[in-house]
């Protein structure tokens, strides 16, 4: 039997719909009960996720120069989402940076005082705790950002310009991007999306078509400060690694070698290739492995010690490279450090220890 052309199949489908009972040309469509498959999916996700999305406002105290009274001044606002039913909320670090008082507004418009329990400026993440969490808080299911691919549908819920619980939709535009954190560190593996992200969306959830959290909206790329079709989100796999540390310790934990390193500005100033070790702390892994710091010569000149050029084969050109490599390691891991010592290169094995 010959295959019916695509255009013929479309015409046949339209005729079947018109001739079907209750679907005549003169019948009216009930818009309230009608939705395309994509619309139905979007509305289902929004209705399920929006109760977990919160509005975060921060204020600071400032003395009035005329009356000398201390006044509470609005500092900023953004979005967050409920992490668990005990009242923990995740948002961006830059949303709450410098705040002296934090207020979290839930979907029912109830306002709750909150405190910061953990920050990671290097990942632009922070965890807040509601001081008196209400019952019945709703959290979001966690997805897997490694399963994302370009073109997949994503949805962002936030509070742009103070307009609460706003939904935008789009697709994953690119993966593996890099952006600068408030600490000037690079955040790697960032999700790029064309779902509109505007000021106030920061800290809000990026969801997949199953309603799972796949990212935390953190920045837009726009000269005007408004959405220009390029937004960025921290992948949820990073969030799942960082947030438990912030809850338990108040900061990110990374293993250490026990060395003090030269600043990037100093490295650029003197055109050094690699990362010079300024000091090696006694009885820590670097000291035990035989790493050498800078020292003064008999004439009083500062002489460079070891210069780290690679760790486990990965080039090290800056403090950011060094920290990013260690963030992927665990306490007790054995790493191979390649250093330039004078005119020669040497490799030393270092067993990482816990940060103090």
N, C-alpha and C positions, 0 to 999 in steps of 0.2 A: 504494500500500500504506500503510495507516494506521500512524503512529508508535507504537511500543510505549512506554507510560509508564515513567518512571525506576524506579518500584518494581517493575514487571514485569521490567525488565531485570536488576535485582539478584537477584530470585527465580530467574530463568532461569539466571543465572551460578552461583548456589549449587547448583542441581540438577545442572548440568553437572559441577561439581567433585565432587559426591557420587557421581555415576554413572561418573566417569572411572576407568579401571583403576588400582588401587592407592590410591584415595582414598575408599574406602568409609567408612561411619560408624564401623565398628569398628577402622579402621586407626589406628595411632599416628603422630603427626608427629615427625620427627627434628629436635629443636630445635637440635642442634649444627650441622646443615647448613642450617637455615632462617633467613632474615633478610628483613625487609621491605626495600624499595628504599632507604628513608631510613636504616635501620639499617646496611645494607651500605655506603652512602656515608659515614656517620659513622665506621664502623670502618676503612674504607679510608684516610680522611684522617688519623685518629689514628695508625694504624700507620706511615703514611708520614712524618708530621710530628714525632711525639714524639722521634725520635732527634736532632732539631735543637734541642730545647728543653732549656735548662740551668737549674741552680739556682745562684743567686748569693748568697754570704754575705760579709758585711763585718765586719771587726773593727777596733778602735782600741786604742791603747796608753794605759795609765793607771798612775800610780804608786800602789802600796798605801801608805796613810797610816801603817800600823802597821810594816810591814817595809821600806818605801821601795823595794821591788822593783818593777820595771816589769812589768806584767801585760797580757796580751792579753784584751780584753773584747769579747764579741759586740756588734755595733752594729745589725745588721739583716740582712734577707734578702729575696730576691725572685726573680723569674724573668728569663730572658733567652733569646736564641735565636742560633744560629750564623748569622753574616752571610755568611761564605765559608769555604772549605776551608783557608785559611791561618791560621785560629785567631782571627778577629775575631768578637766577640760584641756584640750590641746589647741594651741594657736601658734602664730609666728612670734619669734622673739622681738622683732622690730615693732610689733603691735603694743607690747607692754614695756619696752625698754624705757627706763627712767621714771616709770609710774610710781606714785606713792599711795595711790588707792585705785583698786580695780573693781569694776562692777560688771557682772555678767547678766544679760537679759535673755531669758528663755523665750520660747515661741509663744507661751501664754502671756507674755509681757511682764512677768514677775521679775523683779530685780534682786540680785543676790551679791553680797560682798564676796570677794575672792582674794586669795593670796597666791603668790608664786612659790612653787615648791621645787622647780627645776628649770634651768635654762641651758640651751646649747646655741650660743651666738654663731658658732661655726657651721651650724646646720639651719639656722634661723628657725629654731623650734623652742617652745616653752610649754610647761605644764602648769596649770592653775588648779587650785582646789576651792570649791565653794565652801564657805565657812559653815553654812547651814543648808546642806543639800536637801531639796525636797524629795519626796518619794516619787517613784514612777519615772525616773529619768530614762531616756531612750538613747542607746549608743548605736554606732554604725558597724555593720559587718566589715571585716578587713579582707581586702582582696590581695592579689599578687601582681605587683607592677612589672615583674619579669615576663608576664604573659601578655602585656600590651604590645600592640603593633601599630604602625602608622595607618591611619584611616579608621581605627576603631572609635566608636561613639563614646563621648565622655560628657558629663554634666557637672556644672559648678553651681553651688548654692552659697550665697554670701549676702553681705549687707553693703553694697556699693553706695557711696555717698550718703550713708545712713539710712538707705531704703532697705527695710528689713526683709529677710528671706526672699531674695531675688534669685531666680533660676535662669541660667544661660546654658546653651548646649553647643556642642561642636564635635570635633574629632581630634585624635592625637595627630599633631602635625609633624612631630619629630621626637626622637628619643636620644638619650645620651648627651644632652646639652650641658653646658657649664654656666653657672651664674656666680656672682660675688655675694657672699654672706655679709651681714652687718659687721662681722669681725674682720672683713676683707679676705677671708679664706674662700677658696673655690668650693662650691657644692657641685659635685659631679653626678652624672647620670640623671639629670633633671628632665622632666617631661615638658615638651612644648605643645601647647594646644591653641586652637583658634576660638575656643569658647571664651566669650567676652569676660575679661577680668579687669575690674576697675578699682580705684582706691576704695578701700573698705572691704573688698573681697579677700584681702590677705588673711591667711589662717583658716579659710573655709575649706570644705572638702571638695575633692574632685572624685567623681563616682563613675563607675563603668555601667554598662547596660544591665547588670544584675543588681545594681544599687550598692555595690561594694566600694569601700574606700580604696582608691588607687593612688591618691596623691593629696598633698596639702598645697593649695594655691598660695604662691608667695610673692610673685612679681609680675609686672607687665613691662613690655619693651615699647616705649612710646615717648617721643619728644614732648608731647602735650600733656602727658600724665594720664590720659584716658586710653581705653582699649583701642588698639590698632590692629587687632587680629593676632597678636603674638603675646601669649601668656605662658607663665612657667609654674610648675608644681613640683614640690619635693616628692619623690616616689615613696609609696607606702612601705616598701621594703626597708628603706632608710628609717622611716618613722617607727616601724616595728622594732628596729634595733636600738634607736636612741631613746624613745619614750620610757621604756622600762628602766633604763639607767637613770633618767631624770627623776623618776618616781622614787627609786631606791636610794640614790646618792646625791641628787640635786644637780648633777653635772654629768658630762660624758666621761667615761673612764677609758683611758688608753694605756697600753703597756709602755714602759719607758726603758731607755738605755742608761739613764743617769748621767746625761751630759748637758752642758749649756752651749748653745749654738750662737753664732754671729747673726746679727739682724740682716734682713734682706737689703736694707738701705746701705749698710756697711759693705755688703758683698758687691752691690752695684757700683758703689763709689770707687772701690779699688779694683773692679773688673775681675773678680775671682770666679773661677769656674768650679762649682761645687759648694759645699756647705762646711765652713771651718768650725772646728770644735774649739770653743773658748776655754771651757773648763770641764774636767772629768771629776765627778763626785766620788769620794772614796767609798769602797765597800758596796758599790752598785755595779750592775752588769758591765757597763763600759769600762770601768776600772779593772774588773776581774778579767775582761777580755784583752786588756792591754792597750786600749785607746789612749791617745795622748792629746792634751789640750795645749793652748798657747803658753808660752813662757817668756821670761825676760833673759836676755843674754847677759854675759858678764859686763857689757858696756851699758846695760839698761834698756836696750832695744827690745821691742816685742817681736818674738819669733813665732810664726804660725806653727801649730802642731799638725794633727791629722786633719785632712779635708775630705769629708764624705762625698763620694762621687756616685755611689750606687748602693742600693740595698736589695739583696736577692735579685740582682740583675736589672732592677728598675733605676733609671737615672735619677739623681737627686741634684736639683739646681737651686732649690729654695726651701725655706721653712715649710711652705705649703706642701711641696712634694714629700718632704720628710714626714710631716704629720699625717698626710693622706695615706702613706704606706703603712705607718704604725697603726692607724685606725682599722686596718684590715687584718691585723694580727691580734693574738691573744696572749695573756700573761703565761709565761712558760714556753712560748714559741722560740725556736732557735733560728736566728736570721744570720745571713752572711753580709757583712758590711765591707764594702770596698772603699779604701781610703787612699788618698795621695799623700805620701810621706816624703817630703823633699822632692826628688826627681823620680821616685819609684812609686808603684802602686802595690798595695798589700791587701789581702782579704783576711778578715777576722770574724770568728763566730761569736755571736752575742746572744745570750739567753735573756729574753725580756722579763722584767719584773713588774710588779704592780705599782701604779703611781701612788705617791705618798699623800 
